[in-house]
Amino acid sequence: MLTLGEIQGFMSRLDNWSLEENSIVKVFNFANLKDALEFLNKVGNAVEKLEHEPDVVMSGGSVRLSLST
């Protein structure tokens, strides 16, 4: 398990991700629901290969991904 300092070091390399408790989080905004769903399908295909699935909250054209650290 990484220390908080190690996590913060990695976070500085990520664009617009934040650390919330034990997870890294990013909100992606799209013009519409269709674009958000297309993005979410791409995420699903990628994470299936990695066997590390994010928590997802979708609302309209917004997708919030949360990955446990």
C-alpha positions as MATLAB code, in Angstrom:
seq = 'MLTLGEIQGFMSRLDNWSLEENSIVKVFNFANLKDALEFLNKVGNAVEKLEHEPDVVMSGGSVRLSLST';
ca = [
       0.000    0.000    0.000;
       1.264    3.475   -0.848;
       1.853    6.144    1.763;
      -0.026    9.424    1.578;
       3.187   11.149    0.462;
       3.679    8.643   -2.361;
       0.091    9.086   -3.495;
       0.429   12.877   -3.449;
       3.612   12.568   -5.522;
       1.793   10.557   -8.170;
      -1.194   12.918   -8.041;
       0.996   15.807   -9.186;
       1.407   13.968  -12.509;
      -2.331   13.561  -13.097;
      -4.388   16.282  -14.763;
      -7.485   17.330  -12.798;
      -7.666   14.254  -10.558;
      -8.240   14.731   -6.838;
      -7.641   12.580   -3.775;
     -10.801   11.911   -1.751;
     -10.282    9.646    1.256;
      -9.007    6.336   -0.202;
      -9.759    7.098   -3.850;
      -8.594    9.206   -6.743;
     -11.471   10.986   -8.476;
     -12.052   12.851  -11.710;
     -15.186   14.307  -13.285;
     -15.413   14.288  -17.072;
     -17.928   16.625  -18.697;
     -19.424   16.064  -22.133;
     -21.785   17.994  -24.378;
     -24.531   15.403  -24.050;
     -25.576   12.029  -22.688;
     -24.593   10.168  -25.876;
     -20.980   11.398  -25.665;
     -20.835   10.511  -21.970;
     -22.079    6.983  -22.696;
     -19.517    6.514  -25.487;
     -16.757    7.572  -23.079;
     -18.056    5.225  -20.400;
     -18.080    2.313  -22.867;
     -14.420    3.035  -23.702;
     -13.580    3.125  -19.992;
     -15.395   -0.178  -19.529;
     -13.390   -1.842  -22.277;
     -10.094   -0.555  -20.855;
     -10.726   -1.484  -17.221;
     -11.991   -4.943  -18.110;
      -8.488   -5.756  -19.356;
      -6.904   -4.305  -16.199;
      -9.331   -6.043  -13.836;
      -9.597   -2.857  -11.779;
     -13.027   -1.301  -12.073;
     -13.790    2.273  -11.022;
     -16.888    3.414   -9.210;
     -18.947    5.412  -11.696;
     -21.557    8.115  -11.231;
     -23.183    9.436  -14.379;
     -25.557   12.372  -14.592;
     -26.523   13.831  -17.942;
     -23.286   14.655  -19.732;
     -21.125   14.231  -16.641;
     -19.175   11.107  -15.617;
     -17.437   10.841  -12.237;
     -14.819    8.097  -11.949;
     -13.454    7.016   -8.585;
     -10.596    4.516   -8.269;
      -9.614    3.019   -4.943;
      -5.987    3.541   -3.989;
];
